[in-house]
Amino acid sequence: MDQFNFYMPTRILFGKGALSKLRKQRMPGKRALIVISSGKSTRSNGYLARVEEELASAGVETFVFDQILANPVVANVEAGAAAAREHQCDFVVGLGGGSSIDAAKSIATMATNEGKYWDYIFGGTGGGQKMKCDPLPLIAIPTTAGTGTEADPWTVISNEETQEKMAFGNDKTFPVIAIVDPDLMLTVPPQFTAYQGFDALFHSTEGYIATKANFMSDLFALRAIESVGRNLAAAYQDGSNEAAREQVAFGSTLSGVVMCVGSTTSEHALEHPMSAHHSDLPHGAGLIMISIAYYTHFIKHAPQLRERFIDMARAMGKLDASDPMDFITVLTDLQKTCGVYDLKMSDYGIRREELPAYVKDAKATMAGAFRMDHVALSDEDCLAIYEASYR
Ligand SMILES: [Zn+2]
């Protein structure tokens, strides 16, 4: 019999022009730390100025913290938390890609809690302490469609000393408001549209084959797979295609909800060591590299997922799918269309000799994700997936 536990307290304002509705929302405080990346685009595209204007109209004083790396690290979190305390901020706004919003969640947590961020991480070398104080409230404003972090409690931060990349989150780290405005995504370059879009897709394809899948997560996952799977190519080919951007944004947000009521599987666990050790590697690109070998393994070894793979192939647009391998066909075609089928680990400095250590890392840092697999992946299976994916 089916079971689920669904908690999603975020107010989501979705749609073209949603950002201009921010000023009318009930603000969670009066002094906001706006967290953005260390890159130029949030400023040069005018998004920061627009958010500052919205908040000023709502009577909020703002401070900007602009040091978040593409793969955010503990030092970013601790410096951001110090800035929040210094300016006596009473809420945080995460503006940008998943890295800025994830970092904003972690900053909101450390702005109110003593000690080091890693003290509160469970698993790996984390201290496993319980958070004593509630984090500052968070508003999330994504400018990319990929992580779904605006609609879930999760944040992923890398420890630059131990090269671990680990998740954190609980009922208190959901954004209070998420503004999902596809207009803010029109400027994402094609390559990153693809990386991020595949990340969104995999949150839901993993969610759909996870042992934790349920009536509620299936509902969101299949619609997300449809929205992303059928529209990502169009968004990649023409970034100004508003209808495609809207669908991919919707799919990404739905995939966040999948991670509230369902879970990702070990595909995410296997990717994290890759981008933890090679911070130039975008998370979505790492997932793409291992995806074909990963899903092929489950098609071969988990016959109970047969119908689920057929469902996913149909959702992605192959309406006559009748075999689980049709999912691999449609996934491969989409990767080819989006110019990401030939991504090489070696281009990001990953050496074949590193792969056995990644197996150990993946299991140490994300043991929970492996428990979501319908068939247990042995160390040999994990290594075989990495090896088959290595180019
Ligand atoms: Zn992801």
Residues whose N, C-alpha, C, O or C-beta is under 5 A from the ligand:
A	BS01	ZN	D199
